[in-house]
Amino acid sequence: LDGVVLFAGPALDPDSGINLFAFPAADGTFLGAQQLSSYSNIRKFIVADGELYAGVGTYDTNDSGRILRWTGNSASPFLFEEVGIVASSVAELATHDGRLFVTTWPDGVAPGSAVAGLYMSPVLPANGLPAVSTGDTSWEQVWSVTDYEADPITAATYGGGALASYGGYLFW
């Protein structure tokens, strides 16, 4: 986005966060790298209405998923705002009907652990989703694996997968 290419992934040490790498799209030279130690996983970026978003996991024991909006540029490529909080680590993202949707992964099999789900953002405003703070509930859970799977052990092992908007429907 805006002439910057970002690559990201979990650090080799699972307790060290995620690694980000930035390159200019024009010539591919190296702009820099940074580790974001607050986040445990990142899988995908998506551009929605001219804004770049990513879903991540955190080390928090509650509400461990976050949706980030990139606020950086080529001079400062590693700037993000948290614009969404969901129950567990974000797996995939898609745009549909003027909103972002994300699927999540379970947090574990212990009683009370968050299970996989599908979450919907508020309607995307012209300048992108605004920053949120701890406790924000603006993202609505529209489906939980427990709506489908009655067995709690099996439900705890399901992970949210790919999403696609097609023909006026959201598929996941």
C-alpha positions as a printed Julia matrix, in Angstrom:
172×3 Matrix{Float64}:
   0.0     0.0    0.0
   1.28    3.52  -0.79
   4.39    2.05  -2.39
   5.4    -0.05   0.64
   5.52   -3.85   0.69
   5.28   -5.49   4.12
   6.14   -9.08   5.0
   5.36  -10.48   8.43
   5.37  -13.7   10.4
   5.83  -15.14  13.86
   9.33  -15.03  15.33
  11.23  -18.32  15.55
  11.02  -18.06  19.34
   7.26  -18.27  19.96
   7.53  -15.91  22.93
   9.27  -13.13  20.97
   6.39  -11.66  18.96
   6.09  -11.13  15.23
   8.69   -9.96  12.73
   7.95   -7.32  10.1
  10.04   -6.46   7.03
   9.47   -3.46   4.73
  10.51   -2.81   1.14
   9.64   -0.09  -1.39
   7.49   -1.53  -4.18
   9.41    0.44  -6.82
  12.81   -1.22  -6.43
  12.62   -3.8   -3.62
  15.48   -2.36  -1.56
  15.36   -3.09   2.16
  13.69   -0.36   4.27
  14.06   -2.16   7.57
  12.76   -4.75   9.99
  11.1    -4.62  13.37
   9.85   -7.09  15.94
   6.52   -6.36  17.62
   6.78   -8.27  20.88
   3.13   -7.78  21.96
   1.75   -9.99  19.2
   2.04  -13.77  18.94
   0.93  -14.47  15.38
   0.13  -12.79  12.07
  -1.14  -14.51   8.94
  -2.55  -12.06   6.44
  -2.93   -8.44   5.35
  -5.93   -7.03   3.47
  -6.64   -3.65   1.86
 -10.17   -2.39   2.44
 -11.3     1.01   1.17
  -7.68    2.14   0.78
  -6.59    1.07   4.29
  -4.31   -1.85   5.16
  -5.4    -4.19   7.95
  -3.89   -7.29   9.56
  -5.16   -9.79  12.11
  -2.91  -10.88  14.96
  -2.86  -12.87  18.15
  -1.63  -11.59  21.49
  -0.27  -13.13  24.67
  -3.3   -11.89  26.63
  -5.29  -14.58  28.41
  -8.61  -12.9   27.53
  -9.64  -11.33  24.23
  -6.36  -12.37  22.62
  -7.1   -11.34  19.02
  -6.5    -7.91  17.55
  -7.13   -6.27  14.21
  -4.45   -3.72  13.27
  -4.69   -0.82  10.8
  -1.43    0.31   9.23
  -0.73    4.01   9.83
   2.83    3.93   8.51
   4.56    5.13   5.37
   7.89    4.54   3.62
   9.75    6.65   6.19
   8.08    4.92   9.18
   6.73    1.59   7.91
   6.06   -0.13  11.25
   3.25    2.0   12.68
  -0.08    0.32  13.46
  -3.21    1.06  15.5
  -5.37   -1.57  17.16
  -8.84   -1.15  15.63
 -10.53   -4.33  16.8
 -10.51   -6.79  19.69
 -11.83  -10.34  19.38
 -11.82  -13.35  21.7
  -8.86  -15.22  20.17
  -6.07  -15.08  17.59
  -7.18  -13.87  14.15
  -6.72  -16.38  11.33
  -8.17  -14.79   8.16
  -9.75  -11.53   6.99
 -12.16  -10.52   4.21
 -14.24   -7.52   3.21
 -17.98   -7.94   2.7
 -20.87   -5.52   2.57
 -18.81   -2.52   3.73
 -17.27   -4.29   6.73
 -14.31   -6.45   7.66
 -14.91  -10.01   8.77
 -12.37  -12.21  10.55
 -12.2   -15.83  11.58
 -10.31  -16.85  14.69
  -8.48  -19.83  16.13
  -9.17  -21.44  19.49
  -7.05  -20.54  22.52
  -6.82  -24.09  23.86
  -8.83  -26.97  25.23
  -9.03  -25.86  28.88
 -12.56  -25.09  30.11
 -13.41  -21.47  29.41
 -10.88  -21.08  26.57
 -12.06  -19.09  23.56
 -13.16  -21.19  20.59
 -13.02  -20.31  16.9
 -15.51  -17.79  15.64
 -16.52  -15.32  12.94
 -16.49  -11.61  13.82
 -17.82   -8.54  12.01
 -16.46   -5.0   12.24
 -18.54   -1.86  12.39
 -19.22   -0.28   8.97
 -15.89    0.9    7.54
 -15.7     4.71   7.76
 -14.06    6.82   5.06
 -10.7     7.09   6.85
 -10.56    3.54   8.17
 -11.56    2.0   11.46
 -10.57    4.13  14.48
  -8.25    2.99  17.26
  -9.85    1.1   20.13
  -8.77    0.47  23.7
  -8.99   -2.49  26.07
 -12.54   -3.63  26.63
 -13.84   -2.39  23.28
 -16.78   -4.47  22.0
 -17.4    -2.82  18.63
 -16.67   -6.06  16.74
 -19.68   -8.4   16.83
 -19.29  -12.16  17.01
 -21.75  -13.46  14.41
 -20.89  -17.16  14.66
 -19.13  -19.49  17.07
 -17.98  -23.03  16.42
 -20.19  -24.02  19.37
 -23.2   -22.97  17.23
 -22.31  -25.97  15.06
 -20.32  -28.41  17.19
 -21.96  -29.77  20.36
 -18.89  -31.61  21.68
 -16.72  -29.14  23.67
 -13.47  -31.05  23.07
 -14.02  -31.17  19.31
 -15.12  -27.51  19.28
 -11.9   -26.54  21.06
  -9.87  -27.97  18.17
 -11.6   -26.21  15.25
  -9.79  -23.26  13.69
 -11.37  -20.55  11.6
 -10.37  -20.74   7.95
 -10.52  -18.72   4.76
 -13.25  -16.19   4.01
 -14.59  -14.93   0.68
 -17.26  -12.48  -0.38
 -18.98  -13.66  -3.54
 -22.36  -12.99  -5.11
 -23.6   -10.99  -2.14
 -22.76  -13.73   0.37
 -19.91  -14.27   2.81
 -18.48  -17.79   2.68
 -16.22  -19.31   5.33
